[in-house]
Amino acid sequence: MRSMNEIELELDALPERTDARAAAQRMLELAEEALEVWVVAKGQVPTTGKREGFRLLALHRQGAQDTPNFNACRETCREIAYHYNLLVHGPLEGPEAQRLRMMGMLVRHLALFVGGKLQVEALGDFCCASRPLRQESATIAEAELKGGPQNA
């Protein structure tokens, strides 16, 4: 299993694909991988089951057990599934590039949330803007390594 950092790096490197269906499939897989990292970090084995036709939604449900604030990413998971359906099962004509970009942003949001949640347990209580919290935590940790918060 890959780390959250590796998943984020792949999201950063995803090329603009001409095949929207293949791109949507890969992004769905990356979203599932992000949730797998969370489930494994909680000491569980990731489910292979599906919920409403998506393993992503089943993984979210599994990840939210005993962690109510993990539900902060529920709608993100549902939006990823919605955009996947639009790109894979929807009409071939239409704003495909826009839908693909939106799905990419949603997957990135999910990956950042899960990565942040692994570092800051309270993430999701008030806001799911995870990157600033992780960066702040990294800055504090770095300052402590250099001799205390006065050097931050």
DARARA-V273366 format. One record per backbone hydrogen bond with DSSP energy under -1.0 kcal/mol. CO is the residue of the C=O (numbers start at 0). NH is the residue of the N-H. E is the energy in kcal/mol with one decimal. If there is no record, write none. Layout:
<<CO & NH & E> <CO & NH & E>>
This chain:
<<2 & 6 & -1.9> <3 & 7 & -2.8> <4 & 8 & -2.5> <5 & 9 & -2.0> <6 & 10 & -2.2> <7 & 11 & -2.3> <8 & 12 & -1.6> <17 & 19 & -1.1> <18 & 22 & -2.1> <19 & 23 & -2.7> <20 & 24 & -2.1> <21 & 25 & -2.3> <22 & 26 & -2.5> <23 & 27 & -2.3> <24 & 28 & -2.1> <25 & 29 & -2.2> <26 & 30 & -2.3> <27 & 31 & -2.3> <28 & 32 & -2.4> <29 & 33 & -2.2> <30 & 34 & -1.8> <31 & 35 & -2.3> <32 & 36 & -2.1> <33 & 37 & -1.4> <34 & 38 & -2.5> <35 & 39 & -2.8> <36 & 40 & -2.2> <37 & 41 & -1.3> <38 & 43 & -2.1> <39 & 42 & -2.1> <50 & 53 & -1.8> <53 & 50 & -2.2> <53 & 57 & -1.3> <54 & 58 & -3.0> <55 & 59 & -2.2> <56 & 60 & -2.2> <57 & 61 & -2.4> <58 & 62 & -2.7> <59 & 63 & -1.9> <63 & 66 & -1.9> <66 & 69 & -2.2> <67 & 70 & -1.7> <68 & 71 & -1.3> <69 & 72 & -1.8> <70 & 73 & -1.9> <72 & 76 & -2.2> <73 & 77 & -2.2> <74 & 78 & -2.5> <75 & 79 & -2.2> <76 & 80 & -2.2> <77 & 81 & -2.3> <78 & 82 & -2.7> <79 & 83 & -2.4> <80 & 84 & -2.4> <81 & 85 & -2.3> <82 & 86 & -2.4> <83 & 87 & -2.9> <84 & 88 & -2.4> <93 & 95 & -2.5> <94 & 98 & -2.2> <95 & 99 & -2.5> <96 & 100 & -2.4> <97 & 101 & -2.3> <98 & 102 & -2.6> <99 & 103 & -2.3> <100 & 104 & -2.3> <101 & 105 & -2.3> <102 & 106 & -2.6> <103 & 107 & -2.3> <104 & 108 & -2.4> <105 & 109 & -2.4> <106 & 110 & -2.7> <107 & 111 & -2.8> <108 & 112 & -2.4> <109 & 113 & -2.8> <110 & 114 & -2.6> <111 & 115 & -2.6> <112 & 116 & -2.8> <113 & 117 & -2.0> <115 & 119 & -3.2> <119 & 122 & -2.1> <121 & 124 & -2.4> <126 & 123 & -1.3> <127 & 129 & -1.7> <129 & 133 & -2.4> <130 & 134 & -2.7> <131 & 135 & -2.6> <132 & 136 & -2.5> <133 & 137 & -2.5> <134 & 138 & -2.4> <135 & 139 & -2.4> <136 & 140 & -2.5> <137 & 141 & -2.5> <138 & 142 & -2.4> <139 & 143 & -2.3> <140 & 144 & -1.8> <141 & 145 & -1.4> <142 & 147 & -1.9> <147 & 150 & -1.6> <148 & 151 & -1.7>>
